[in-house]
Amino acid sequence: MKMSLEEAPEQSVPQGRRSKKLSRAELRIRLRLEPFNLTKKETEIAVFLVEGLERNEILLRCDITNNTLKTHIRRIYRKLAVRKKSEIASRLALT
């Protein structure tokens, strides 16, 4: 017996597994970050940094503490061999 679309039970997709449509700019940044072996969270934060988001906005979007963000940023800088946020885009040859 086939169910209609209205009768079919909803399948819940875990929040972390939903595919988010990426903009071309974000996809370009993510592709440039691949060789640096960043974690998923580091990649997400690096994209936010390149896009120019302020620290408070990153904290809200990632739902992490300030100290955790500092740690992620420190690791991103080390892996990309940069010393400040403005050097990330240059390192990825985005400017």
N, C-alpha and C positions, 0 to 999 in steps of 0.2 A: 504494500500500500504506500503510495507516494504522498508526501506532505506538501502542502502549498507553502510558499515562502512565508506567509503569515503564521502558519502552524509550526514551522520548524523552530526548534529551541535555539535560543541565542548562544553563540559560542563566544565566550569571553576570551579576549587576547590579553595576556599579561601586559601591563603598562610598558615595561622595558622592551618588549618584543614587537611593539607596533612599528611598522615602517613609516618613517617620516619622509615626506617628499623634500628633497634637498634642492636648494637653489643652485644654479650653475656656479655662482661664486663660492658657495660653501663646498660644493663638490670639488671644485678646483683646489681649494685650500686643503681639504682632506686628502686628496691625491698627492699633493706636494708634501704632506706630513708623513706619508707612509714609510719612506726610507728611514725615518728617525726612531722607529719602534716605540712610539708613544702608546700608553694605555688608552682605552676608549675614553675614559674621563679626562685624561690629559689632552687628547685630541679635541674633545668637545670644548674644553677650556681654551685651548690654543686658538680654535676657530673664533670663539667669543673675543679673545684678545685682539686678533687680527681685524675683526669687525668693529673694534673700538668700544665695546661695552665697558661700562664702569664696573668696578669691583662689586658694588652692592647689587647690581643687576645680575652679575654672574652668580653671586651667592644665592639669590632668589631662584634663578633658573635651575641651578644644579642642586639646590637644597643641601648645601654643605656649610660647615662652619668657616669662619675667617682663617683659622689656623690650617685647616685642611686645604683651603684655596692657596694659602701661602706655600704649602708643601708642594702642591701640584705645579704652581708657577715656578718654583725653584727647580723642580725636576725637568720641566719643559725647557727652561733656560739652559740647564746643563746639557740636556740631550741635543738641543739645537745649537749649542755653543754660542749663545748670545748673552748680553748683560742687561738689556732693557727691552721693554715691550715694543718699542718702535723698530728694533732690529729684527723682530720675527718676520715681518712681511718682506724685508730685504733679504733675509736668509732663505726664504722660500721663493725668491725672485718674483714676487707679486707686484713690486713697484717699478 
